[in-house]
């Protein structure tokens, strides 16, 4: 069975298997993993042709979630080429090598991940002094997680998974994108 989407980009059904995918092979095989009818439907869901130049990072240990969130970010116009990471550690290494104060960064961050969880990632980013906007995208509905997220100045929002095109469009139009290097 292939995934079935409604026109807002929400996943209605999904039962496909990706196997273990490395981060480098994830991007290389992205088009190959999308059934043709999904590529056609998604191209019709383009909200507008104006795309942002924002550097978007998606950090999640679940391959299906990475695939879906990458698709939502691209098709909403939030970013043409989001950077996809299966661990907080690999995202941190990317930022250490590529961060520039002249650019804007938005990170969609999961909390519960192996190796380095979202909270550890946030601690290290704050210590490094990076000016980055973070949106936590988690399946956790624990009130303690909501409260802990508020304690980080970098965290602009807490969203319950999954990310949708509507949410990405709202973010693109919101204060987060306009909130450049205050």
C-alpha positions as CSV (number, residue, x, y, z in Angstrom):
1,X,0.0,0.0,0.0
2,X,1.3,3.5,-0.8
3,X,0.7,6.5,1.4
4,X,-2.6,8.4,0.9
5,X,-2.6,12.1,1.4
6,X,-5.4,14.6,1.7
7,X,-5.0,18.0,-0.1
8,X,-3.7,19.8,3.0
9,X,-0.7,17.4,3.0
10,X,-1.8,15.3,6.0
11,X,-1.0,11.6,5.8
12,X,-4.2,9.5,5.9
13,X,-2.6,6.1,5.4
14,X,0.9,4.9,5.4
15,X,2.3,1.4,5.3
16,X,5.6,1.3,3.5
17,X,9.0,0.1,4.7
18,X,12.2,2.1,4.2
19,X,14.6,-0.2,5.9
20,X,17.7,1.4,7.5
21,X,18.6,4.5,5.5
22,X,21.7,6.5,6.0
23,X,21.4,10.3,5.9
24,X,23.4,10.5,2.7
25,X,21.4,7.8,0.9
26,X,18.2,9.4,2.2
27,X,18.6,12.5,0.0
28,X,20.0,10.5,-2.9
29,X,17.1,8.1,-3.0
30,X,14.3,10.6,-2.2
31,X,12.7,10.7,-5.6
32,X,13.0,6.9,-6.0
33,X,11.1,6.3,-2.8
34,X,8.1,8.5,-3.8
35,X,5.6,6.7,-5.9
36,X,4.8,8.6,-9.2
37,X,1.2,9.5,-8.2
38,X,2.5,11.0,-4.9
39,X,5.0,13.2,-6.8
40,X,2.2,14.4,-9.0
41,X,-0.2,15.1,-6.2
42,X,2.5,16.9,-4.2
43,X,3.4,19.1,-7.2
44,X,-0.3,20.2,-7.3
45,X,-0.1,21.1,-3.6
46,X,2.4,23.9,-4.1
47,X,1.1,26.8,-2.1
48,X,2.9,29.5,-4.0
49,X,6.0,29.9,-6.2
50,X,7.8,32.2,-3.8
51,X,10.2,30.1,-1.7
52,X,12.2,31.3,1.2
53,X,16.0,31.3,1.4
54,X,15.8,30.0,5.0
55,X,18.2,27.2,6.1
56,X,15.9,24.6,7.4
57,X,17.1,21.6,9.4
58,X,14.9,18.6,10.2
59,X,16.2,16.5,13.1
60,X,14.4,13.3,13.9
61,X,15.4,9.7,14.4
62,X,12.3,8.2,12.7
63,X,12.9,7.7,8.9
64,X,9.2,8.0,8.0
65,X,8.9,11.2,9.9
66,X,12.0,12.6,8.2
67,X,10.5,11.7,4.8
68,X,7.2,13.3,5.7
69,X,8.6,16.5,7.2
70,X,11.1,16.9,4.4
71,X,8.2,16.7,2.0
72,X,6.1,19.2,3.9
73,X,8.9,21.7,4.2
74,X,9.7,21.5,0.5
75,X,6.1,21.6,-0.8
76,X,5.1,24.4,1.5
77,X,7.8,26.6,0.0
78,X,9.6,26.9,3.4
79,X,12.8,25.6,1.9
80,X,13.8,24.1,-1.4
81,X,16.4,21.8,0.2
82,X,16.0,21.2,3.9
83,X,18.9,19.5,5.6
84,X,17.9,16.2,7.1
85,X,19.5,14.6,10.1
86,X,18.7,11.3,12.0
87,X,20.6,12.4,15.1
88,X,21.1,15.6,17.0
89,X,24.8,14.9,17.0
90,X,25.0,15.0,13.2
91,X,22.9,18.2,13.0
92,X,25.2,19.8,15.6
93,X,28.3,18.8,13.5
94,X,26.7,20.3,10.4
95,X,26.0,23.6,12.3
96,X,29.6,23.7,13.6
97,X,30.9,23.4,10.1
98,X,28.4,25.6,8.3
99,X,26.9,28.1,10.7
100,X,27.0,31.8,9.5
101,X,25.6,34.7,11.5
102,X,24.6,36.3,8.1
103,X,22.1,33.5,7.4
104,X,18.8,32.5,9.0
105,X,18.3,29.0,10.5
106,X,15.1,27.2,11.5
107,X,15.4,23.8,13.1
108,X,12.5,21.3,13.4
109,X,13.7,19.3,16.4
110,X,12.4,16.0,17.9
111,X,12.9,15.6,21.6
112,X,13.2,11.9,22.1
113,X,16.1,10.6,20.1
114,X,19.1,8.2,20.8
115,X,22.7,9.4,21.0
116,X,21.7,13.0,21.7
117,X,18.2,14.0,22.6
118,X,16.6,17.3,21.7
119,X,17.2,18.8,25.1
120,X,20.9,18.0,25.0
121,X,21.0,19.5,21.5
122,X,19.4,22.7,22.7
123,X,21.8,23.0,25.6
124,X,24.8,22.8,23.2
125,X,23.4,25.2,20.7
126,X,22.8,27.8,23.5
127,X,26.4,27.3,24.8
128,X,27.7,27.9,21.2
129,X,25.7,31.1,21.1
130,X,24.1,30.4,17.7
131,X,21.2,32.6,16.8
132,X,18.7,29.9,15.6
133,X,15.0,29.5,15.7
134,X,13.9,26.1,16.9
135,X,10.5,24.5,16.6
136,X,10.1,21.4,18.6
137,X,8.1,18.8,16.7
138,X,7.4,15.9,19.0
139,X,4.9,13.2,19.7
140,X,5.2,14.0,23.4
141,X,2.1,15.5,25.0
142,X,3.7,15.6,28.5
143,X,3.0,19.0,30.1
144,X,6.5,18.9,31.6
145,X,8.0,18.9,28.0
146,X,5.9,21.9,27.1
147,X,7.1,23.8,30.2
148,X,10.7,22.8,29.6
149,X,10.5,24.0,26.0
150,X,9.5,27.4,27.2
151,X,12.7,27.7,29.2
152,X,14.8,27.8,26.0
153,X,15.0,31.2,24.3
154,X,15.7,29.5,21.0
155,X,12.4,27.5,21.0
156,X,9.7,29.5,19.3
157,X,7.0,26.9,19.2
158,X,6.1,23.3,20.2
159,X,4.1,21.3,17.7
160,X,2.7,17.8,18.0
161,X,3.7,15.5,15.2
162,X,3.3,15.3,12.3
163,X,4.2,18.5,10.6
164,X,1.7,19.6,7.9
165,X,1.9,21.9,4.9
166,X,-0.6,24.2,6.6
167,X,1.8,24.5,9.6
168,X,4.8,25.1,7.4
169,X,3.0,27.8,5.4
170,X,1.9,29.5,8.7
171,X,5.5,29.4,10.0
172,X,6.7,30.8,6.7
173,X,4.3,33.7,7.1
174,X,4.8,34.1,10.8
175,X,7.1,36.1,13.1
176,X,9.6,33.3,13.1
177,X,10.7,34.0,9.5
178,X,10.5,37.7,10.0
179,X,12.3,37.5,13.3
180,X,15.8,38.0,11.8
181,X,18.8,38.6,14.1
182,X,17.1,40.7,16.7
